[in-house]
Amino acid sequence: MQVVSNTQLEEQLAGQPKDVKAEIIRINTDARHIALQVALLIPVLAGFISLFNSFRMMRLPDPMASSGVPGMALG
């Protein structure tokens, strides 16, 4: 999918009847608005998911040191 301006579309539709041009430009205008809204919604949703995960991680308890294998402590 490619977002095309009405000017670019009019250049590509040279030689087409006016009613056909008008309908194609109307469809392009409607589709462009929807495509841009979806394109802006995706980063917003990703930000909310990231924010939600950061709050979820704050509630996790600190991991306890394992004393099962002596001499394996790195630190």
C-alpha positions in Angstrom: 0.0 0.0 0.0 1.3 3.4 -0.9 -0.1 6.8 0.3 -0.5 9.0 -2.8 -1.4 12.6 -2.9 -4.3 13.8 -5.0 -1.9 15.7 -7.2 0.1 12.6 -8.0 -3.1 10.7 -8.6 -4.4 13.3 -11.0 -1.2 13.0 -13.0 -1.6 9.2 -13.2 -5.3 9.5 -14.3 -4.6 11.8 -17.2 -6.9 11.0 -20.1 -9.6 9.4 -17.9 -13.2 10.8 -17.8 -13.9 13.4 -15.2 -16.5 11.3 -13.3 -14.0 8.4 -13.0 -11.2 10.8 -11.8 -13.5 12.3 -9.2 -14.6 9.0 -7.8 -11.0 7.6 -7.7 -9.8 10.8 -5.9 -12.7 10.6 -3.4 -11.8 7.0 -2.6 -8.1 7.9 -2.3 -8.9 10.7 0.1 -11.0 8.5 2.3 -8.5 5.7 2.3 -5.5 8.0 2.9 -7.2 9.4 6.1 -7.9 5.9 7.4 -4.3 4.7 6.5 -2.7 7.6 8.3 -4.9 7.1 11.4 -3.9 3.4 11.6 -0.2 4.3 11.0 -0.4 6.7 14.0 -2.3 4.3 16.1 0.4 1.5 15.9 3.2 3.5 17.8 0.6 4.7 20.4 -0.4 1.1 21.1 3.2 0.0 21.3 3.9 2.8 23.8 0.9 1.8 26.0 2.1 -1.9 25.9 5.6 -0.8 26.9 4.3 1.4 29.7 2.1 -1.5 30.9 5.0 -3.9 30.9 7.2 -1.4 32.9 4.6 -1.2 35.6 4.2 -4.9 35.7 8.0 -5.4 36.0 8.1 -3.0 39.1 5.9 -5.5 41.1 8.1 -8.5 40.5 10.1 -9.6 43.5 13.9 -9.5 43.4 15.4 -12.8 42.4 16.9 -14.8 45.3 20.4 -16.1 45.1 20.7 -19.8 44.6 23.0 -21.6 47.0 22.6 -25.0 45.2 26.1 -25.1 43.6 28.9 -23.9 45.8 31.7 -22.0 44.0 29.6 -21.0 41.1 28.7 -17.5 42.4 29.9 -14.8 39.9 30.4 -11.7 41.7 
